[in-house]
Amino acid sequence: MQTLVTQEKQPEKAVMYLRFSSENQTEQSIEGQRSECQSYADSHGLKVIGEYVDRAKSATSDPISRG
């Protein structure tokens, strides 16, 4: 007798990039983005494996990025 082995398809992996760059935005901005990203991932069958959080760094105020 032969046994058929089926492998369950693993979800695709995703990483969240959460950012705010203005003094008018707060930590709640990051939490809101996290919630929206997680909802998107859940509804599209994605597994979130990490996140990058960028807090209050603006390219216009960073002397390195302006050259």
Stockholm file with secondary structure:
# STOCKHOLM 1.0

chainA/1-67         MQTLVTQEKQPEKAVMYLRFSSENQTEQSIEGQRSECQSYADSHGLKVIGEYVDRAKSATSDPISRG
#=GR chainA/1-67 SS CCCCCCCCCCCEEEEEEEEECSTTCCHHHHHHHHHHHHHHHHHTTEEEEEEEEEESCCGGGCHHHHC
#=GC SS_cons        CCCCCCCCCCCEEEEEEEEECSTTCCHHHHHHHHHHHHHHHHHTTEEEEEEEEEESCCGGGCHHHHC
//
